[in-house]
Amino acid sequence: MDDVRVAAIASLTPLEELDSDPFLVDTRSQHAMCDRWAAGRGYVVSRQLLFYGMRPDHRMLWADVEAGAVDLFVVPNERVLARALTSARDFTAECARRGVRLETAGLDEPAYDAGMKAQVHRRLSMPTAGYDGC
């Protein structure tokens, strides 16, 4: 049996929103949630996508589907989907039109304390300095 190949969608939310909604800013945790969801079903995450206000019909969003490299999309939750795309409803409709499943992981988000927020801030504000988040 072939592996189900998953494209995990995360929202590329500006760092300025870290205090108001840290999970939307923390792309690493968003992708980790999608990875856990996929692994729990025996699926393979073949693509990790980062979007902020992507049009649901953008050709780059569908290139892996058309190439046969992605069987379904997963997002951590509806908030992430709403931020990642200009219209979650239109994206859901486009998935249905193309026969591609769209799943929501729906797992518990991490509870962010000041230390976790500081780690996210460091990781995202210093990528060109070689900081890898460890």
Buried (B, 14 or more C-beta within 10 A) or exposed (E): EEEBBBBBBBBBBEEEEBEEBBBBBBBBBBBBBBBEBBEEEEBEBBBBBBBBEBBBEEEEBBEBBEEEEBBBBBBBBEBBBBBBBBBBEEBBEBBEEEEBEBBBBEBEBBEBEEEBBEBBBEBBEEEEEEEEEE
